[in-house]
Amino acid sequence: MTLIYAFANRWSTNVSARVLNEIANSFPSLSREGLGVGFDSKGISYQKIYGHPKTFFQTHIYGKIYDSIIGLGDFYGDFPKIRLETIAKNQYGYKPISTNSPFQTTLNTPPLSYNPNIVICKNMGNYNCNWIAYQTQLYLNSKDLDTIHLFFHLPKKL
């Protein structure tokens, strides 16, 4: 099973939500009643996060076992390429996400081949994208799961 999630504004007009919709519409589903309803015929769950990701984490990640978890977020800079984030920090704003936890953790990213449209990065930021990636990897590490964990920051225009 695979979980693909994206941060979305309430209209789902931001880049990551639009990309999630495109991915979901590219594969045949058992149910076409919209995103967030079970898994499609290939065992993929497409989910959107609205606001702070804590409830999403508790509902869709905690206590679950996936083969892979793929996150999509919007990058708010002028960087023109997709950023594959490999490190998450124990920081949300100016506070730690989890006390007595490591300062940073490396995401379970498999070896990748070169792609000129993707840049490997180690700076997730310190807001919602970092929170969900850090909390997810902390959970995977605590359960000793080898789930593939990818997080992509998408540029404003693809």
N, CA, C and O atoms as a GROMACS GRO file, in nm:
protein
  632
    1MET      N    1   0.084  -0.118   0.000
    1MET     CA    2   0.000   0.000   0.000
    1MET      C    3   0.088   0.125   0.000
    1MET      O    4   0.198   0.126   0.057
    2THR      N    5   0.038   0.226  -0.064
    2THR     CA    6   0.111   0.353  -0.075
    2THR      C    7   0.019   0.467  -0.035
    2THR      O    8  -0.099   0.468  -0.070
    3LEU      N    9   0.073   0.563   0.037
    3LEU     CA   10   0.003   0.685   0.072
    3LEU      C   11   0.070   0.799  -0.002
    3LEU      O   12   0.190   0.820   0.010
    4ILE      N   13  -0.009   0.873  -0.079
    4ILE     CA   14   0.039   0.996  -0.143
    4ILE      C   15  -0.047   1.109  -0.088
    4ILE      O   16  -0.170   1.107  -0.102
    5TYR      N   17   0.017   1.207  -0.025
    5TYR     CA   18  -0.059   1.318   0.032
    5TYR      C   19  -0.004   1.451  -0.019
    5TYR      O   20   0.110   1.461  -0.064
    6ALA      N   21  -0.089   1.551  -0.011
    6ALA     CA   22  -0.048   1.685  -0.052
    6ALA      C   23  -0.113   1.787   0.039
    6ALA      O   24  -0.226   1.770   0.084
    7PHE      N   25  -0.040   1.892   0.066
    7PHE     CA   26  -0.098   2.004   0.137
    7PHE      C   27  -0.190   2.079   0.040
    7PHE      O   28  -0.157   2.096  -0.077
    8ALA      N   29  -0.305   2.121   0.090
    8ALA     CA   30  -0.402   2.187   0.003
    8ALA      C   31  -0.462   2.309   0.073
    8ALA      O   32  -0.480   2.309   0.194
    9ASN      N   33  -0.491   2.411  -0.006
    9ASN     CA   34  -0.570   2.519   0.049
    9ASN      C   35  -0.718   2.476   0.040
    9ASN      O   36  -0.747   2.371  -0.016
   10ARG      N   37  -0.807   2.554   0.091
   10ARG     CA   38  -0.948   2.508   0.096
   10ARG      C   39  -1.012   2.494  -0.041
   10ARG      O   40  -1.117   2.429  -0.053
   11TRP      N   41  -0.953   2.552  -0.144
   11TRP     CA   42  -1.006   2.538  -0.279
   11TRP      C   43  -0.929   2.434  -0.361
   11TRP      O   44  -0.967   2.404  -0.474
   12SER      N   45  -0.822   2.380  -0.304
   12SER     CA   46  -0.733   2.284  -0.372
   12SER      C   47  -0.678   2.340  -0.502
   12SER      O   48  -0.664   2.268  -0.601
   13THR      N   49  -0.645   2.469  -0.500
   13THR     CA   50  -0.590   2.534  -0.619
   13THR      C   51  -0.439   2.550  -0.614
   13THR      O   52  -0.379   2.596  -0.711
   14ASN      N   53  -0.377   2.514  -0.503
   14ASN     CA   54  -0.232   2.525  -0.495
   14ASN      C   55  -0.165   2.413  -0.575
   14ASN      O   56  -0.230   2.316  -0.612
   15VAL      N   57  -0.037   2.428  -0.601
   15VAL     CA   58   0.035   2.336  -0.690
   15VAL      C   59   0.030   2.192  -0.640
   15VAL      O   60  -0.004   2.102  -0.717
   16SER      N   61   0.062   2.168  -0.514
   16SER     CA   62   0.069   2.030  -0.466
   16SER      C   63  -0.067   1.962  -0.472
   16SER      O   64  -0.074   1.843  -0.505
   17ALA      N   65  -0.175   2.031  -0.441
   17ALA     CA   66  -0.309   1.971  -0.450
   17ALA      C   67  -0.346   1.942  -0.595
   17ALA      O   68  -0.406   1.838  -0.624
   18ARG      N   69  -0.310   2.032  -0.686
   18ARG     CA   70  -0.340   2.007  -0.827
   18ARG      C   71  -0.262   1.888  -0.881
   18ARG      O   72  -0.315   1.808  -0.958
   19VAL      N   73  -0.134   1.875  -0.840
   19VAL     CA   74  -0.054   1.760  -0.883
   19VAL      C   75  -0.112   1.631  -0.827
   19VAL      O   76  -0.119   1.530  -0.898
   20LEU      N   77  -0.155   1.631  -0.702
   20LEU     CA   78  -0.218   1.513  -0.643
   20LEU      C   79  -0.342   1.473  -0.722
   20LEU      O   80  -0.363   1.355  -0.749
   21ASN      N   81  -0.424   1.570  -0.759
   21ASN     CA   82  -0.543   1.541  -0.840
   21ASN      C   83  -0.504   1.479  -0.974
   21ASN      O   84  -0.568   1.384  -1.019
   22GLU      N   85  -0.400   1.533  -1.037
   22GLU     CA   86  -0.356   1.479  -1.166
   22GLU      C   87  -0.305   1.336  -1.152
   22GLU      O   88  -0.335   1.251  -1.236
   23ILE      N   89  -0.230   1.309  -1.047
   23ILE     CA   90  -0.179   1.173  -1.024
   23ILE      C   91  -0.297   1.078  -1.002
   23ILE      O   92  -0.302   0.970  -1.061
   24ALA      N   93  -0.389   1.117  -0.917
   24ALA     CA   94  -0.504   1.032  -0.886
   24ALA      C   95  -0.589   1.005  -1.010
   24ALA      O   96  -0.639   0.894  -1.028
   25ASN      N   97  -0.604   1.104  -1.095
   25ASN     CA   98  -0.684   1.088  -1.216
   25ASN      C   99  -0.612   1.009  -1.325
   25ASN      O  100  -0.674   0.968  -1.424
   26SER      N  101  -0.482   0.987  -1.308
   26SER     CA  102  -0.405   0.912  -1.408
   26SER      C  103  -0.415   0.761  -1.391
   26SER      O  104  -0.377   0.685  -1.480
   27PHE      N  105  -0.467   0.717  -1.276
   27PHE     CA  106  -0.477   0.573  -1.249
   27PHE      C  107  -0.623   0.534  -1.233
   27PHE      O  108  -0.701   0.610  -1.177
   28PRO      N  109  -0.661   0.416  -1.281
   28PRO     CA  110  -0.799   0.371  -1.263
   28PRO      C  111  -0.827   0.346  -1.115
   28PRO      O  112  -0.745   0.288  -1.045
   29SER      N  113  -0.943   0.390  -1.069
   29SER     CA  114  -0.980   0.373  -0.929
   29SER      C  115  -1.103   0.287  -0.916
   29SER      O  116  -1.185   0.278  -1.007
   30LEU      N  117  -1.114   0.223  -0.801
   30LEU     CA  118  -1.236   0.149  -0.771
   30LEU      C  119  -1.350   0.245  -0.744
   30LEU      O  120  -1.467   0.213  -0.769
   31SER      N  121  -1.316   0.362  -0.692
   31SER     CA  122  -1.418   0.461  -0.660
   31SER      C  123  -1.374   0.596  -0.714
   31SER      O  124  -1.261   0.638  -0.690
   32ARG      N  125  -1.459   0.664  -0.785
   32ARG     CA  126  -1.428   0.797  -0.838
   32ARG      C  127  -1.508   0.904  -0.764
   32ARG      O  128  -1.543   1.007  -0.822
   33GLU      N  129  -1.537   0.879  -0.638
   33GLU     CA  130  -1.614   0.976  -0.560
   33GLU      C  131  -1.527   1.085  -0.502
   33GLU      O  132  -1.573   1.162  -0.417
   34GLY      N  133  -1.406   1.092  -0.544
   34GLY     CA  134  -1.317   1.198  -0.497
   34GLY      C  135  -1.202   1.144  -0.417
   34GLY      O  136  -1.197   1.026  -0.382
   35LEU      N  137  -1.109   1.232  -0.388
   35LEU     CA  138  -0.990   1.193  -0.312
   35LEU      C  139  -1.028   1.168  -0.167
   35LEU      O  140  -1.127   1.221  -0.116
   36GLY      N  141  -0.949   1.087  -0.102
   36GLY     CA  142  -0.967   1.063   0.040
   36GLY      C  143  -1.062   0.950   0.072
   36GLY      O  144  -1.097   0.931   0.188
   37VAL      N  145  -1.106   0.874  -0.027
   37VAL     CA  146  -1.199   0.764  -0.003
   37VAL      C  147  -1.126   0.633  -0.032
   37VAL      O  148  -1.124   0.587  -0.147
   38GLY      N  149  -1.069   0.572   0.069
   38GLY     CA  150  -1.007   0.441   0.054
   38GLY      C  151  -0.887   0.440  -0.039
   38GLY      O  152  -0.819   0.541  -0.058
   39PHE      N  153  -0.863   0.322  -0.096
   39PHE     CA  154  -0.750   0.300  -0.184
   39PHE      C  155  -0.800   0.272  -0.324
   39PHE      O  156  -0.909   0.217  -0.343
   40ASP      N  157  -0.719   0.310  -0.425
   40ASP     CA  158  -0.758   0.277  -0.561
   40ASP      C  159  -0.721   0.132  -0.590
   40ASP      O  160  -0.675   0.061  -0.501
   41SER      N  161  -0.741   0.089  -0.713
   41SER     CA  162  -0.719  -0.051  -0.750
   41SER      C  163  -0.573  -0.093  -0.743
   41SER      O  164  -0.543  -0.213  -0.746
   42LYS      N  165  -0.480   0.002  -0.732
   42LYS     CA  166  -0.339  -0.030  -0.721
   42LYS      C  167  -0.289  -0.018  -0.576
   42LYS      O  168  -0.168  -0.026  -0.552
   43GLY      N  169  -0.380   0.000  -0.481
   43GLY     CA  170  -0.341   0.011  -0.340
   43GLY      C  171  -0.282   0.145  -0.303
   43GLY      O  172  -0.199   0.153  -0.213
   44ILE      N  173  -0.324   0.251  -0.373
   44ILE     CA  174  -0.274   0.385  -0.345
   44ILE      C  175  -0.385   0.469  -0.284
   44ILE      O  176  -0.497   0.474  -0.336
   45SER      N  177  -0.354   0.534  -0.173
   45SER     CA  178  -0.447   0.626  -0.108
   45SER      C  179  -0.401   0.768  -0.138
   45SER      O  180  -0.285   0.802  -0.113
   46TYR      N  181  -0.490   0.850  -0.190
   46TYR     CA  182  -0.460   0.990  -0.222
   46TYR      C  183  -0.531   1.076  -0.118
   46TYR      O  184  -0.653   1.071  -0.105
   47GLN      N  185  -0.454   1.156  -0.045
   47GLN     CA  186  -0.511   1.234   0.064
   47GLN      C  187  -0.463   1.378   0.059
   47GLN      O  188  -0.352   1.407   0.014
   48LYS      N  189  -0.548   1.468   0.106
   48LYS     CA  190  -0.511   1.610   0.117
   48LYS      C  191  -0.503   1.649   0.263
   48LYS      O  192  -0.580   1.601   0.346
   49ILE      N  193  -0.410   1.739   0.293
   49ILE     CA  194  -0.395   1.794   0.427
   49ILE      C  195  -0.438   1.940   0.421
   49ILE      O  196  -0.389   2.017   0.339
   50TYR      N  197  -0.529   1.975   0.509
   50TYR     CA  198  -0.573   2.114   0.522
   50TYR      C  199  -0.526   2.164   0.658
   50TYR      O  200  -0.565   2.108   0.761
   51GLY      N  201  -0.445   2.268   0.661
   51GLY     CA  202  -0.400   2.323   0.788
   51GLY      C  203  -0.288   2.241   0.851
   51GLY      O  204  -0.212   2.174   0.781
   52HIS      N  205  -0.280   2.248   0.985
   52HIS     CA  206  -0.176   2.176   1.058
   52HIS      C  207  -0.192   2.026   1.039
   52HIS      O  208  -0.304   1.976   1.044
   53PRO      N  209  -0.083   1.953   1.017
   53PRO     CA  210  -0.093   1.811   0.980
   53PRO      C  211  -0.109   1.712   1.096
   53PRO      O  212  -0.108   1.592   1.072
   54LYS      N  213  -0.125   1.757   1.220
   54LYS     CA  214  -0.131   1.664   1.333
   54LYS      C  215  -0.247   1.565   1.322
   54LYS      O  216  -0.226   1.445   1.339
   55THR      N  217  -0.366   1.612   1.293
   55THR     CA  218  -0.482   1.523   1.280
   55THR      C  219  -0.463   1.428   1.163
   55THR      O  220  -0.498   1.310   1.173
   56PHE      N  221  -0.410   1.478   1.053
   56PHE     CA  222  -0.382   1.393   0.938
   56PHE      C  223  -0.286   1.281   0.976
   56PHE      O  224  -0.309   1.165   0.942
   57PHE      N  225  -0.178   1.314   1.047
   57PHE     CA  226  -0.081   1.214   1.090
   57PHE      C  227  -0.149   1.107   1.174
   57PHE      O  228  -0.128   0.988   1.151
   58GLN      N  229  -0.227   1.148   1.270
   58GLN     CA  230  -0.293   1.053   1.360
   58GLN      C  231  -0.393   0.964   1.286
   58GLN      O  232  -0.410   0.848   1.321
   59THR      N  233  -0.459   1.018   1.185
   59THR     CA  234  -0.560   0.944   1.111
   59THR      C  235  -0.501   0.854   1.003
   59THR      O  236  -0.545   0.740   0.986
   60HIS      N  237  -0.404   0.903   0.929
   60HIS     CA  238  -0.357   0.833   0.809
   60HIS      C  239  -0.218   0.768   0.819
   60HIS      O  240  -0.183   0.687   0.733
   61ILE      N  241  -0.140   0.801   0.922
   61ILE     CA  242  -0.005   0.745   0.930
   61ILE      C  243   0.017   0.664   1.057
   61ILE      O  244   0.062   0.550   1.051
   62TYR      N  245  -0.016   0.722   1.172
   62TYR     CA  246   0.007   0.655   1.299
   62TYR      C  247  -0.071   0.523   1.305
   62TYR      O  248  -0.192   0.520   1.281
   63GLY      N  249   0.000   0.416   1.338
   63GLY     CA  250  -0.063   0.285   1.349
   63GLY      C  251  -0.083   0.212   1.217
   63GLY      O  252  -0.138   0.102   1.214
   64LYS      N  253  -0.037   0.272   1.109
   64LYS     CA  254  -0.052   0.211   0.976
   64LYS      C  255   0.085   0.166   0.926
   64LYS      O  256   0.189   0.216   0.970
   65ILE      N  257   0.084   0.072   0.834
   65ILE     CA  258   0.208   0.028   0.770
   65ILE      C  259   0.190   0.040   0.619
   65ILE      O  260   0.101  -0.020   0.560
   66TYR      N  261   0.277   0.119   0.558
   66TYR     CA  262   0.275   0.141   0.414
   66TYR      C  263   0.406   0.091   0.355
   66TYR      O  264   0.508   0.084   0.424
   67ASP      N  265   0.404   0.056   0.227
   67ASP     CA  266   0.526   0.028   0.154
   67ASP      C  267   0.599   0.158   0.124
   67ASP      O  268   0.722   0.164   0.127
   68SER      N  269   0.520   0.263   0.096
   68SER     CA  270   0.579   0.394   0.067
   68SER      C  271   0.482   0.505   0.106
   68SER      O  272   0.360   0.490   0.100
   69ILE      N  273   0.542   0.616   0.146
   69ILE     CA  274   0.468   0.738   0.180
   69ILE      C  275   0.533   0.850   0.100
   69ILE      O  276   0.654   0.872   0.109
   70ILE      N  277   0.452   0.921   0.022
   70ILE     CA  278   0.502   1.029  -0.063
   70ILE      C  279   0.426   1.156  -0.030
   70ILE      O  280   0.303   1.161  -0.040
   71GLY      N  281   0.500   1.259   0.008
   71GLY     CA  282   0.440   1.387   0.042
   71GLY      C  283   0.471   1.492  -0.063
   71GLY      O  284   0.578   1.493  -0.123
   72LEU      N  285   0.373   1.581  -0.084
   72LEU     CA  286   0.388   1.691  -0.179
   72LEU      C  287   0.356   1.822  -0.107
   72LEU      O  288   0.254   1.833  -0.039
   73GLY      N  289   0.443   1.919  -0.123
   73GLY     CA  290   0.420   2.050  -0.066
   73GLY      C  291   0.460   2.158  -0.164
   73GLY      O  292   0.536   2.133  -0.258
   74ASP      N  293   0.409   2.277  -0.143
   74ASP     CA  294   0.442   2.390  -0.230
   74ASP      C  295   0.569   2.457  -0.178
   74ASP      O  296   0.585   2.479  -0.058
   75PHE      N  297   0.660   2.490  -0.270
   75PHE     CA  298   0.780   2.563  -0.236
   75PHE      C  299   0.754   2.710  -0.266
   75PHE      O  300   0.723   2.746  -0.380
   76TYR      N  301   0.766   2.795  -0.165
   76TYR     CA  302   0.735   2.936  -0.182
   76TYR      C  303   0.858   3.020  -0.205
   76TYR      O  304   0.888   3.111  -0.128
   77GLY      N  305   0.929   2.991  -0.310
   77GLY     CA  306   1.044   3.069  -0.352
   77GLY      C  307   1.043   3.074  -0.503
   77GLY      O  308   0.946   3.033  -0.567
   78ASP      N  309   1.148   3.124  -0.559
   78ASP     CA  310   1.158   3.133  -0.705
   78ASP      C  311   1.239   3.019  -0.764
   78ASP      O  312   1.287   3.030  -0.876
   79PHE      N  313   1.254   2.911  -0.690
   79PHE     CA  314   1.332   2.798  -0.739
   79PHE      C  315   1.251   2.722  -0.844
   79PHE      O  316   1.138   2.682  -0.815
   80PRO      N  317   1.304   2.701  -0.964
   80PRO     CA  318   1.225   2.645  -1.074
   80PRO      C  319   1.216   2.493  -1.078
   80PRO      O  320   1.144   2.439  -1.162
   81LYS      N  321   1.289   2.422  -0.990
   81LYS     CA  322   1.292   2.276  -1.000
   81LYS      C  323   1.221   2.212  -0.881
   81LYS      O  324   1.198   2.276  -0.778
   82ILE      N  325   1.186   2.085  -0.897
   82ILE     CA  326   1.130   2.006  -0.788
   82ILE      C  327   1.241   1.977  -0.689
   82ILE      O  328   1.352   1.941  -0.728
   83ARG      N  329   1.211   1.992  -0.560
   83ARG     CA  330   1.310   1.966  -0.455
   83ARG      C  331   1.272   1.837  -0.383
   83ARG      O  332   1.164   1.828  -0.325
   84LEU      N  333   1.358   1.738  -0.387
   84LEU     CA  334   1.339   1.617  -0.308
   84LEU      C  335   1.410   1.639  -0.175
   84LEU      O  336   1.532   1.647  -0.169
   85GLU      N  337   1.331   1.650  -0.069
   85GLU     CA  338   1.386   1.676   0.063
   85GLU      C  339   1.431   1.546   0.127
   85GLU      O  340   1.359   1.446   0.123
   86THR      N  341   1.549   1.545   0.186
   86THR     CA  342   1.605   1.422   0.244
   86THR      C  343   1.622   1.428   0.395
   86THR      O  344   1.646   1.326   0.459
   87ILE      N  345   1.611   1.547   0.453
   87ILE     CA  346   1.631   1.567   0.597
   87ILE      C  347   1.512   1.645   0.653
   87ILE      O  348   1.465   1.741   0.592
   88ALA      N  349   1.464   1.604   0.770
   88ALA     CA  350   1.363   1.681   0.842
   88ALA      C  351   1.421   1.716   0.980
   88ALA      O  352   1.495   1.638   1.039
   89LYS      N  353   1.385   1.834   1.030
   89LYS     CA  354   1.438   1.882   1.157
   89LYS      C  355   1.332   1.874   1.268
   89LYS      O  356   1.212   1.879   1.241
   90ASN      N  357   1.378   1.862   1.388
   90ASN     CA  358   1.291   1.862   1.506
   90ASN      C  359   1.260   2.007   1.542
   90ASN      O  360   1.299   2.056   1.648
   91GLN      N  361   1.189   2.074   1.452
   91GLN     CA  362   1.160   2.216   1.471
   91GLN      C  363   1.030   2.252   1.401
   91GLN      O  364   1.010   2.223   1.283
   92TYR      N  365   0.941   2.317   1.476
   92TYR     CA  366   0.818   2.373   1.419
   92TYR      C  367   0.813   2.517   1.466
   92TYR      O  368   0.786   2.546   1.582
   93GLY      N  369   0.840   2.606   1.374
   93GLY     CA  370   0.858   2.746   1.414
   93GLY      C  371   0.986   2.754   1.495
   93GLY      O  372   1.094   2.722   1.446
   94TYR      N  373   0.973   2.799   1.620
   94TYR     CA  374   1.089   2.809   1.708
   94TYR      C  375   1.088   2.705   1.819
   94TYR      O  376   1.167   2.714   1.912
   95LYS      N  377   0.998   2.607   1.809
   95LYS     CA  378   0.985   2.505   1.913
   95LYS      C  379   1.015   2.367   1.857
   95LYS      O  380   1.000   2.343   1.737
   96PRO      N  381   1.058   2.274   1.944
   96PRO     CA  382   1.079   2.137   1.897
   96PRO      C  383   0.946   2.067   1.869
   96PRO      O  384   0.845   2.097   1.932
   97ILE      N  385   0.947   1.976   1.775
   97ILE     CA  386   0.829   1.896   1.743
   97ILE      C  387   0.810   1.789   1.850
   97ILE      O  388   0.699   1.764   1.896
   98SER      N  389   0.920   1.727   1.890
   98SER     CA  390   0.916   1.618   1.985
   98SER      C  391   1.033   1.632   2.082
   98SER      O  392   1.149   1.631   2.041
   99THR      N  393   1.002   1.645   2.212
   99THR     CA  394   1.109   1.657   2.310
   99THR      C  395   1.185   1.525   2.321
   99THR      O  396   1.129   1.418   2.298
  100ASN      N  397   1.310   1.535   2.355
  100ASN     CA  398   1.398   1.418   2.370
  100ASN      C  399   1.412   1.338   2.242
  100ASN      O  400   1.436   1.217   2.247
  101SER      N  401   1.398   1.402   2.128
  101SER     CA  402   1.416   1.336   1.998
  101SER      C  403   1.535   1.402   1.927
  101SER      O  404   1.573   1.513   1.961
  102PRO      N  405   1.592   1.332   1.829
  102PRO     CA  406   1.708   1.389   1.759
  102PRO      C  407   1.677   1.523   1.693
  102PRO      O  408   1.563   1.553   1.658
  103PHE      N  409   1.783   1.604   1.676
  103PHE     CA  410   1.766   1.735   1.612
  103PHE      C  411   1.718   1.722   1.468
  103PHE      O  412   1.640   1.804   1.421
  104GLN      N  413   1.764   1.619   1.400
  104GLN     CA  414   1.720   1.596   1.262
  104GLN      C  415   1.716   1.448   1.235
  104GLN      O  416   1.775   1.368   1.307
  105THR      N  417   1.645   1.412   1.129
  105THR     CA  418   1.637   1.273   1.088
  105THR      C  419   1.641   1.267   0.936
  105THR      O  420   1.591   1.356   0.867
  106THR      N  421   1.700   1.162   0.886
  106THR     CA  422   1.709   1.140   0.741
  106THR      C  423   1.589   1.059   0.696
  106THR      O  424   1.558   0.955   0.755
  107LEU      N  425   1.521   1.105   0.593
  107LEU     CA  426   1.406   1.032   0.540
  107LEU      C  427   1.453   0.904   0.471
  107LEU      O  428   1.563   0.898   0.417
  108ASN      N  429   1.368   0.802   0.473
  108ASN     CA  430   1.399   0.673   0.409
  108ASN      C  431   1.387   0.687   0.258
  108ASN      O  432   1.293   0.636   0.197
  109THR      N  433   1.481   0.756   0.199
  109THR     CA  434   1.482   0.779   0.055
  109THR      C  435   1.570   0.672  -0.011
  109THR      O  436   1.686   0.655   0.026
  110PRO      N  437   1.515   0.601  -0.109
  110PRO     CA  438   1.597   0.498  -0.177
  110PRO      C  439   1.700   0.564  -0.268
  110PRO      O  440   1.692   0.683  -0.295
  111PRO      N  441   1.797   0.487  -0.314
  111PRO     CA  442   1.892   0.541  -0.413
  111PRO      C  443   1.816   0.587  -0.538
  111PRO      O  444   1.725   0.520  -0.585
  112LEU      N  445   1.856   0.700  -0.587
  112LEU     CA  446   1.786   0.760  -0.701
  112LEU      C  447   1.880   0.779  -0.819
  112LEU      O  448   1.999   0.802  -0.801
  113SER      N  449   1.825   0.770  -0.938
  113SER     CA  450   1.905   0.802  -1.056
  113SER      C  451   1.889   0.951  -1.086
  113SER      O  452   1.794   1.015  -1.041
  114TYR      N  453   1.981   1.002  -1.162
  114TYR     CA  454   1.985   1.144  -1.193
  114TYR      C  455   1.862   1.186  -1.274
  114TYR      O  456   1.823   1.119  -1.370
  115ASN      N  457   1.804   1.296  -1.234
  115ASN     CA  458   1.694   1.358  -1.307
  115ASN      C  459   1.721   1.508  -1.308
  115ASN      O  460   1.730   1.568  -1.201
  116PRO      N  461   1.734   1.570  -1.425
  116PRO     CA  462   1.770   1.712  -1.430
  116PRO      C  463   1.661   1.805  -1.376
  116PRO      O  464   1.687   1.923  -1.353
  117ASN      N  465   1.539   1.755  -1.356
  117ASN     CA  466   1.430   1.838  -1.306
  117ASN      C  467   1.414   1.831  -1.155
  117ASN      O  468   1.330   1.901  -1.098
  118ILE      N  469   1.495   1.746  -1.090
  118ILE     CA  470   1.484   1.729  -0.945
  118ILE      C  471   1.618   1.760  -0.880
  118ILE      O  472   1.723   1.716  -0.927
  119VAL      N  473   1.613   1.836  -0.772
  119VAL     CA  474   1.731   1.871  -0.695
  119VAL      C  475   1.717   1.806  -0.557
  119VAL      O  476   1.612   1.816  -0.493
  120ILE      N  477   1.823   1.740  -0.512
  120ILE     CA  478   1.824   1.680  -0.379
  120ILE      C  479   1.856   1.789  -0.277
  120ILE      O  480   1.957   1.859  -0.290
  121CYS      N  481   1.769   1.805  -0.175
  121CYS     CA  482   1.784   1.913  -0.078
  121CYS      C  483   1.783   1.860   0.065
  121CYS      O  484   1.735   1.749   0.092
  122LYS      N  485   1.837   1.940   0.155
  122LYS     CA  486   1.843   1.904   0.296
  122LYS      C  487   1.787   2.013   0.385
  122LYS      O  488   1.823   2.022   0.503
  123ASN      N  489   1.698   2.096   0.332
  123ASN     CA  490   1.640   2.204   0.411
  123ASN      C  491   1.489   2.206   0.390
  123ASN      O  492   1.439   2.275   0.302
  124MET      N  493   1.419   2.132   0.472
  124MET     CA  494   1.273   2.118   0.462
  124MET      C  495   1.201   2.243   0.508
  124MET      O  496   1.082   2.260   0.481
  125GLY      N  497   1.272   2.332   0.579
  125GLY     CA  498   1.206   2.446   0.640
  125GLY      C  499   1.168   2.411   0.783
  125GLY      O  500   1.222   2.316   0.839
  126ASN      N  501   1.077   2.486   0.843
  126ASN     CA  502   1.038   2.456   0.981
  126ASN      C  503   0.889   2.477   1.004
  126ASN      O  504   0.847   2.522   1.111
  127TYR      N  505   0.810   2.444   0.903
  127TYR     CA  506   0.666   2.464   0.918
  127TYR      C  507   0.594   2.330   0.894
  127TYR      O  508   0.646   2.226   0.932
  128ASN      N  509   0.477   2.331   0.833
  128ASN     CA  510   0.394   2.211   0.822
  128ASN      C  511   0.460   2.096   0.744
  128ASN      O  512   0.448   1.981   0.785
  129CYS      N  513   0.528   2.126   0.634
  129CYS     CA  514   0.594   2.020   0.557
  129CYS      C  515   0.698   1.950   0.642
  129CYS      O  516   0.706   1.827   0.643
  130ASN      N  517   0.779   2.027   0.714
  130ASN     CA  518   0.880   1.970   0.801
  130ASN      C  519   0.815   1.892   0.914
  130ASN      O  520   0.864   1.784   0.951
  131TRP      N  521   0.707   1.944   0.971
  131TRP     CA  522   0.640   1.876   1.083
  131TRP      C  523   0.595   1.736   1.042
  131TRP      O  524   0.624   1.638   1.112
  132ILE      N  525   0.525   1.725   0.930
  132ILE     CA  526   0.473   1.594   0.890
  132ILE      C  527   0.586   1.499   0.850
  132ILE      O  528   0.580   1.380   0.881
  133ALA      N  529   0.688   1.550   0.783
  133ALA     CA  530   0.800   1.464   0.743
  133ALA      C  531   0.877   1.416   0.866
  133ALA      O  532   0.912   1.298   0.874
  134TYR      N  533   0.903   1.506   0.961
  134TYR     CA  534   0.976   1.467   1.081
  134TYR      C  535   0.896   1.367   1.163
  134TYR      O  536   0.948   1.262   1.203
  135GLN      N  537   0.770   1.398   1.188
  135GLN     CA  538   0.686   1.311   1.270
  135GLN      C  539   0.668   1.174   1.205
  135GLN      O  540   0.669   1.072   1.273
  136THR      N  541   0.653   1.173   1.074
  136THR     CA  542   0.638   1.046   1.001
  136THR      C  543   0.765   0.963   1.011
  136THR      O  544   0.758   0.843   1.040
  137GLN      N  545   0.882   1.024   0.988
  137GLN     CA  546   1.006   0.949   0.995
  137GLN      C  547   1.035   0.903   1.137
  137GLN      O  548   1.087   0.793   1.157
  138LEU      N  549   1.003   0.985   1.236
  138LEU     CA  550   1.020   0.946   1.375
  138LEU      C  551   0.935   0.822   1.405
  138LEU      O  552   0.980   0.729   1.472
  139TYR      N  553   0.812   0.821   1.354
  139TYR     CA  554   0.724   0.705   1.372
  139TYR      C  555   0.782   0.581   1.301
  139TYR      O  556   0.788   0.474   1.360
  140LEU      N  557   0.824   0.597   1.176
  140LEU     CA  558   0.882   0.485   1.102
  140LEU      C  559   1.004   0.429   1.175
  140LEU      O  560   1.022   0.307   1.184
  141ASN      N  561   1.089   0.518   1.226
  141ASN     CA  562   1.208   0.474   1.300
  141ASN      C  563   1.170   0.401   1.428
  141ASN      O  564   1.232   0.301   1.463
  142SER      N  565   1.069   0.451   1.499
  142SER     CA  566   1.029   0.390   1.627
  142SER      C  567   0.973   0.249   1.607
  142SER      O  568   0.983   0.166   1.697
  143LYS      N  569   0.916   0.223   1.491
  143LYS     CA  570   0.860   0.090   1.460
  143LYS      C  571   0.957   0.006   1.378
  143LYS      O  572   0.925  -0.107   1.341
  144ASP      N  573   1.074   0.061   1.350
  144ASP     CA  574   1.176  -0.007   1.270
  144ASP      C  575   1.121  -0.051   1.134
  144ASP      O  576   1.148  -0.162   1.087
  145LEU      N  577   1.043   0.039   1.072
  145LEU     CA  578   0.984   0.012   0.940
  145LEU      C  579   1.077   0.066   0.832
  145LEU      O  580   1.137   0.172   0.848
  146ASP      N  581   1.089  -0.008   0.723
  146ASP     CA  582   1.173   0.038   0.612
  146ASP      C  583   1.088   0.098   0.500
  146ASP      O  584   1.124   0.090   0.382
  147THR      N  585   0.977   0.156   0.537
  147THR     CA  586   0.888   0.224   0.442
  147THR      C  587   0.966   0.332   0.365
  147THR      O  588   1.037   0.412   0.425
  148ILE      N  589   0.951   0.333   0.234
  148ILE     CA  590   1.011   0.440   0.154
  148ILE      C  591   0.936   0.568   0.188
  148ILE      O  592   0.813   0.571   0.187
  149HIS      N  593   1.012   0.673   0.217
  149HIS     CA  594   0.952   0.799   0.260
  149HIS      C  595   1.011   0.912   0.177
  149HIS      O  596   1.128   0.949   0.193
  150LEU      N  597   0.930   0.967   0.089
  150LEU     CA  598   0.974   1.076   0.001
  150LEU      C  599   0.892   1.201   0.029
  150LEU      O  600   0.772   1.193   0.057
  151PHE      N  601   0.957   1.315   0.020
  151PHE     CA  602   0.883   1.442   0.028
  151PHE      C  603   0.936   1.534  -0.080
  151PHE      O  604   1.056   1.560  -0.089
  152PHE      N  605   0.845   1.584  -0.163
  152PHE     CA  606   0.879   1.674  -0.273
  152PHE      C  607   0.820   1.812  -0.248
  152PHE      O  608   0.701   1.826  -0.223
  153HIS      N  609   0.905   1.915  -0.255
  153HIS     CA  610   0.858   2.052  -0.260
  153HIS      C  611   0.846   2.089  -0.409
  153HIS      O  612   0.944   2.078  -0.483
  154LEU      N  613   0.730   2.130  -0.449
  154LEU     CA  614   0.704   2.161  -0.590
  154LEU      C  615   0.713   2.311  -0.614
  154LEU      O  616   0.666   2.390  -0.533
  155PRO      N  617   0.773   2.351  -0.726
  155PRO     CA  618   0.779   2.495  -0.758
  155PRO      C  619   0.641   2.547  -0.797
  155PRO      O  620   0.550   2.470  -0.827
  156LYS      N  621   0.628   2.678  -0.796
  156LYS     CA  622   0.498   2.740  -0.827
  156LYS      C  623   0.446   2.699  -0.964
  156LYS      O  624   0.326   2.681  -0.983
  157LYS      N  625   0.538   2.683  -1.058
  157LYS     CA  626   0.500   2.643  -1.194
  157LYS      C  627   0.577   2.518  -1.232
  157LYS      O  628   0.700   2.514  -1.218
  158LEU      N  629   0.506   2.417  -1.279
  158LEU     CA  630   0.572   2.294  -1.322
  158LEU      C  631   0.584   2.291  -1.473
  158LEU      O  632   0.637   2.195  -1.529
   0.00000   0.00000   0.00000
